[in-house]
Amino acid sequence: MNTENLDKLLNAPVGQVVYVLGKILNSPIDIQIVEQNITTSNKFVRRVEISANGMQVITAFVEFDSSILPDFILKELLKKNQGIGDILNQYKIKPSRKIISVNRNVDENKISREYEIVIDGKVWFSILEDIRL
């Protein structure tokens, strides 16, 4: 992935990453929720893999607190059918992204990015993702 396309992907709005990745790679994109577990009474972690042409491109670990989320969002998350961006888009929720860190690992040919999805000043999701270049 060249620098211009990588910038497009990294700057894609929340909920549009899969769409932008599909355009960049000119390929259908598959998103799979590999696992979702509760870690404490109200905290969850979700592992998501995003692939193109059978090759894993992005692995993401998403943490969220069920006590913060509206019930209708939590209900959708617990179904494990959709990615977070799709759920937020479905309900026309406009989040912002707060970048915590971006690191490039040349040896492994990947970028790791940590960020938060913020809605109305509250952190709904914390995400750590690895993007294969």
C-alpha positions in Angstrom: 0.0 0.0 0.0 1.5 3.3 -1.0 1.7 6.3 1.3 -1.2 8.1 -0.3 -3.5 5.1 0.1 -2.3 4.5 3.6 -3.1 8.2 4.5 -6.6 7.7 3.0 -7.1 4.6 5.1 -5.8 6.2 8.3 -7.8 9.3 7.8 -11.1 7.6 6.8 -14.0 8.7 9.0 -15.1 6.3 11.7 -17.5 3.8 10.0 -15.9 4.3 6.6 -12.6 2.3 7.0 -14.0 -0.8 5.3 -15.4 1.2 2.4 -12.2 3.1 1.9 -10.1 -0.1 2.1 -12.3 -1.7 -0.5 -11.8 1.3 -2.8 -8.0 1.3 -2.3 -7.7 -2.5 -2.9 -10.4 -2.6 -5.5 -11.7 -5.7 -3.8 -14.6 -6.9 -1.7 -13.8 -6.7 2.0 -14.8 -9.3 4.6 -15.2 -8.3 8.2 -15.3 -11.0 10.8 -16.0 -10.7 14.5 -13.6 -13.5 15.7 -14.5 -13.3 19.3 -16.2 -11.1 21.9 -15.7 -11.7 25.6 -16.7 -10.1 28.8 -13.6 -9.2 30.9 -15.3 -7.8 34.0 -18.9 -7.2 35.0 -19.5 -4.6 32.3 -16.4 -4.5 30.1 -16.0 -6.3 26.9 -13.2 -7.0 24.4 -13.9 -7.8 20.8 -11.4 -9.1 18.2 -12.2 -8.2 14.6 -10.4 -9.3 11.4 -10.8 -7.5 8.1 -9.7 -9.3 5.0 -9.4 -8.6 1.2 -9.0 -11.4 -1.3 -8.6 -13.9 1.5 -5.7 -12.0 3.0 -6.0 -10.5 6.5 -5.4 -6.8 6.3 -6.5 -5.4 9.6 -6.8 -7.0 13.0 -8.5 -4.9 15.6 -9.1 -5.3 19.4 -12.0 -3.2 20.6 -12.8 -2.5 24.2 -16.1 -1.1 25.4 -18.0 -0.6 28.7 -21.6 -1.7 28.5 -22.5 0.8 31.3 -21.6 3.7 29.0 -23.4 2.6 25.8 -27.0 3.1 25.0 -29.0 -0.2 25.2 -29.8 -0.2 21.5 -26.1 -0.1 20.6 -25.2 -2.7 23.2 -27.9 -5.0 21.8 -26.4 -4.8 18.3 -22.9 -5.4 19.6 -23.9 -8.5 21.5 -25.4 -10.0 18.3 -21.9 -10.0 16.9 -23.2 -9.5 13.4 -21.8 -6.1 12.5 -18.7 -4.0 12.9 -18.9 -1.0 15.1 -18.8 1.5 12.2 -21.8 -0.2 10.6 -23.7 -0.1 13.8 -23.0 3.6 14.4 -23.9 4.4 10.8 -27.1 2.4 11.1 -28.2 4.7 13.9 -26.8 7.8 12.3 -24.4 8.4 15.2 -21.5 10.8 14.2 -18.5 9.9 16.3 -15.1 11.4 16.4 -11.7 9.6 16.6 -9.1 10.6 19.2 -5.7 9.2 18.1 -3.6 7.9 21.0 -0.7 6.5 19.0 0.4 5.5 15.5 3.5 3.3 15.1 5.1 1.9 12.0 7.0 -1.4 12.2 9.1 -1.6 9.1 10.4 -5.1 9.9 6.9 -6.6 10.1 5.5 -4.3 7.3 2.6 -3.0 9.4 1.2 0.0 11.2 -0.2 -0.2 14.7 -2.7 2.4 15.7 -4.5 3.0 19.0 -7.5 5.4 19.2 -10.8 6.1 20.9 -14.2 6.6 19.4 -15.8 9.5 21.2 -19.5 10.4 21.2 -20.8 13.4 23.0 -17.5 13.7 25.0 -17.6 10.1 26.2 -15.3 7.3 25.1 -17.5 4.6 23.7 -14.8 2.4 22.3 -11.0 2.0 22.6 -9.4 0.4 19.6 -6.0 -1.1 18.9 -5.4 -2.2 15.4 -2.7 -3.6 13.3 -2.8 -2.8 9.6 -0.7 -5.0 7.2 0.9 -2.9 4.4 
